[in-house]
Amino acid sequence: MRAKIIYILTILLMTNLMNAQQSFRFVYEYSYAPDSTNVEKKIKETYYLDIRDDQALFYNVKHKSHDTLYINDDFLYSDFDYRIVQHKADPTVTEYFNISDFAYAVKDKVEFKWTVNRASDKILDYNAQEAVCNFRGRKWKAWFAKDLPFQNGPYKFSGLPGLIVKISDYKNTHTFTLIAVESLKEKLVIVPEKMIDINKAKFKKVLDGFRNNSQKELMNIEVTSTEDGLTNEEFKNKMKEYYKRKHKGNNNFIELE
């Protein structure tokens, strides 16, 4: 009887998923090692993949606010802390970043050459099949579920005949795993105001400049004193060392090329 009930529930979910008017939220756990010299130390975060009609939005649950892309300064230390929009049947995704006081919309054409294997597994009670690909300096192994009829996946990954329910690089330093499926009732808000449109190559220069000189704006501020009695020069030197340590321990980027 239990098996029959599970089968009926699965059929009902698949029927809803095939309904173009339905919208869904796929919840992923992202486990990653920010420091390539200490891969045993990993951080876990939760991300949403919201799919409505022909658009998919992937973002950190901490940045769920619709009026701003960032609600804290985590981006200073995280390589991946922004929104990605995928459009159906379009290999170009749009990434939305906030750096300092500017918001950027970055167009990125992504293409995947998947090799589908016969290996199978069960992820969150879904039958999943294995596929592998190389993407920007890393080799990835993915598991996709045909019972979830979406060609999307976490991050920028897409193009398989079913939702990507798990994907990991071969060194296991970046792993996305589906942990929940929910109905999406709220409005899908994607584009913030006052965006700067920029291509991938130009934005890389902006991002590299920010990583190499994160404290630039801080250096223009004159500090008369601090709670621990530091002078303006001592405070700025301390902040320079702080940012230097932070960036040194954040070098295992999800894209290497």
N, C-alpha and C positions, 0 to 999 in steps of 0.2 A: 504493500500500500504506500509506504514512504517513497519508494522509487517512482511510483506512478504519479504521486503529488509533485515531486521534483521535476519530472518530465513535463507535466502540465504547466508548471510555473515557468519552465524554460521556454516552452512554446509560446506562452503569453508574452514573455519578455521579447522574444524574437519578433513576434507580430508587431509589438509596439515600436521596436527598433526599425522596422521596415516602413513605418508610417512616417512620411516626409515631414509631417507637422509636429512630430515629437522632437523634443530636445533633451540632451543627456549630458550629465557631468560624470566624467571618469576621473577618479581620484588616484593619484600615483604617489608612492613614496620614492623620493630621490635620495640615494645613498652615494656619497662621493668623498674622496680623499683630496682635500684642497692642496696638500703638500706632497709632491712626487717623491720626496726623500723620506716620507713617513706615511706610507700608504695604509698602515694598520689603523691610523687614526682617521675615522670617518665621521662625517656629519650627515644627519638625516633631516630632510625637509619634506613638506607636503605640497604637491602641485595639483592644480585642476586643469583638465582638458575639457572645455565646454564646447559642445557641438550643437549648432542650430542651423538647420537648412544646409546651405553650402559653405558655411564658415566654421572654423574651429579656432578657439582661443586657448592658449596654454600659458599659465602664469602661476606664480607663487601664491599660496593661500594667504600669506601675510600681507600681500598687496592686492587685496580684494576690493579696496576702495575704488569707486568709479570716477572720482573727481581728481585723482592723482595716481601717478604710476608708482610713487615711492612714499612710504609713510615713515621711514627711518633711514639711517645712513648705511645699511648693510651693504649697499652696492660698492662702497669703498673697498670692501674686502672680498666680495663674491664675484666670481667670473660670470655666473649665470643668475641674474636676479632681475628679470625683465619680462615683457610680454611678447609672445609670438603669435601671429595670425596666419593661418593656412586657409587658402581658398580652394574649393573643389576643382580638380582637373587643372590646377595652375601650379607649376613647379616653383614659382616665386613666392616666398614668404615675406612677411613684413615684421621686423623686430622694432619694438618701442623701448627706448632707453631714456633715462634721466641722468644727466651728468651735470653736476653743479646746478646752475639755474636754467639749463637748457634741456628741452625734450626733443629727441631725435626719432625719425621714422626711417628705418634702414631696410632697403630692398635687398633680398638675398635669393639668388636662384640656386635651388638645391635639387640635385638629381641623384637617385640611388640605383645601383645595379645589384639587385638582390639575387642571391642564389638560394633557392628553396630546397631544403633537405627533407628527408623522410622522418627524421627524429621528431618525437612528440612529447608533450608534457601536459600537466594540468596546472593552470594558473587561476586562482580564485574560482575554482569549480568549472572553468572553461577549458575545453580541449584546445590545445595550442600546438602549432607546428613551427619547426625551426627554420630560420632563414639567416643568412649572413651577408655582410657587405663591408666594404671599406669606405670610410667617410672622413675626409680631412685629417689624415694622419693616424687614424685609429681603425682597428678592425672590430666590428660589432657583431654580436649574436643576438638575434631577436626571436621572440615567440609571438605569433599572431593567431587570433581566434576568428575563424570564419563565422561563428555564431554571432559575432558582433560585426555587422556588415558596414564597417567604416574603413576607409583606406588611410586613416590618420594614426597618429601615435604621439608619444611624449616628445618634447623638444621639437626638432624639425623633422623627425623621422616620419616617413609615410611611404605609400606606394605598394603595400602588400594587400592581398585579397581578404582583409579582415583587420580588425583593430590590433595594434601592437600592444600586447598586455604585459610584456617584459622585454627589456633590452639592456645589454651590458657590454662594455668594452672587454676585450680579451684579457686585460690585466685586472679586471674587476675593481677599477677605481671610480667608475661611474655606472650606476645601475638605476634604472627606472622600473618600478614594479606596480602593477595595478592592484589596488587594495579595496576599491569600492566602486559601485555603479549606482548613480542616482538620477532621478528625473530633474531636469533643469526648468525651474519655474520663473526665475528672474530674467530680466532683460539682459541681452548680451551686449555690453558696452565695450567698445574697442578703442576708438580713436579719441585721445584727449585733445585739448585745444592747443593752438600755437605750436605746431610741430615743425621741425626743420627736416625737410626731405633730403636724404643724403644716400649715396651708394655705399656698398660694403667697403671698397678700397679706401675711400676718403674717411669713412667713419673709423676704420682701423687706426688711422693716424691720430684721430681725435682721442680714441680710447688709449692708445699707447702713450700719448702725451699726458693723459690724466693719470695713468698708472705710474708713470715715471716722475710725476710732479704733483701728487695729490694735495700737498700742503700749500700750493701756490697762493690760493686766496687767503689762507691763514697768515701767510708772510706779510700781507699788506695791512694787517691789523696790529695796532700798537697796544701792548698789554702793560699797564702800569705796575700791576702786582698780581700774584696768585695766592690761593689759600695756603700753599706750602712755601710762600716767600720767594718764589722765583722771579728774577728780573725778566724783562721782555726778551732779551737775547737768550737767556737760559731756557725760558719757556719754549721758544721757537726751536732751539736745538733739540730739546727733549721731544717735541712733536715730530721733528724730522726723523729721529731715531725710531719713534713709534711707528710711523708710516713705513719706514724701511723694513722693520721687522714684519709688519703685517703683509706687505707685498712679497717678501721673501718666502713666507709660509703659504702663499697663495699662487702657486705656479703650475698646478696640474689642470690646465684649461681643457675644457671638453672638446674644443677644436684646436688641433695642433698646426694646421695649415690654413 
